[in-house]
Amino acid sequence: MPKPTRRSPLKAAPLRQAGASIQEEIDRLRDDVIFDRLTLLFGAFAIWVLALVLWLFPAPLGVFFALLSVLFVGVIAWAVPPTLRAKREIGHLRQGLAGERAVAEHLELIAHDGFWVVHDLRGEGFNVDHVIVGTQGVFTIETKTLSKPAVGDARVRFDGEALMVDSHVLDRDPLVQARAQAAWVRRTLEELTGQGYPVRPVVVFPGWYVERAPAAAKANVWVLEPKELRGWLSLEPHMLPRHAVELIRNRLKLVARGGA
């Protein structure tokens, strides 16, 4: 068996959350029970249809073989490619889920410092992984849980304008994504409160070493490993009064519950 060329960036699995066992059972039923039985049902139905056709319209054995072959090839063409794509997508989603949960564990520590945290704030066709609110301001967190090479020293490099992951540019620029999310949160808060609050976009790469050029300190977006976030927040000046934090918190809770 060939050695894997990629590895998870997480050194340890995140702590289990409420309902994890139920979710695992749902996944097992979906993947191992429902899919297998639907496949068998489809195969049995196809054979029954062929038998019915041959009973109604008798034909030589060669015709039966030809029909079965066409059906078999058609089923392969219809089922295999999307199934393989779905399996790959599920793998990516599960890694992303693990990364977001790992980041959430770090944010629990930040909550002890007086910050309020909301997870998975949903907009139209997108979501903001995490939002942090405190007297230091409002921060949106975009999580990028990317596989790392099986060997070698992989790192994220940020020069203040662009970032590279393992010496490659990502297909979707996380900086653009993070800035767009922060702008949406800023607009949403302005609509709900009538006040303009600055929102800092943050991109985190769980398990990656982040190398920043001096110019990165002047960028309006942070690029960090999640464990760095607490220290960076502690250095920020206090710019919001406590009543503003409470107002923002209450309005974002409405958005999180779909009430805004």
C-alpha angles and dihedrals in degrees: 000000000000118000115255115259096205134047137192115267091220115093093197133022114255119254116276117261132214111289094019093130092050091049090051091052091049089052091048093051092047097046103033105028112025097039095046094048094046089052092052091046092052092049092049091048092050092052091048091052091051091048090050092050092049091048092051095040110028113212139168119277091254091062090050090052091048092051092047091049092051090048092048094050091046092052091050092050091047100043111029105058097048091043092054091046091050092050091051091047092050089052091052092045093051091051090048091049091051090050094050091049091049090052090047089058090057090047090056087065090049089052088062088061091063100271124131117222131199123186131213101006105191127217131172105305096341142059138217108229096214139351123202122199126187142129086283089064141259121312130186118207123210112190121210111189102185129173116249128218112272089239135020137049106294120185145165116243122201122183097181095266107043137016134212126201115209088342092306133107112233119240090235113042107232090201092060090045094049094047091049091051092049090049090052092051090047092051092045092052091047091053093048100041106023088232130107111231122182114240122201117212116219129188116199128193110198112220096005128115108236117211114195129193117223090257089062090075089067096048119109091229128063122221110197149152104247094247089061094058098082092054093047092051092050090060094053118103119247105254105158126068116231093252090057090051090053092048092050091045093053094047094048090049087059090051092047090053093047094249100118 
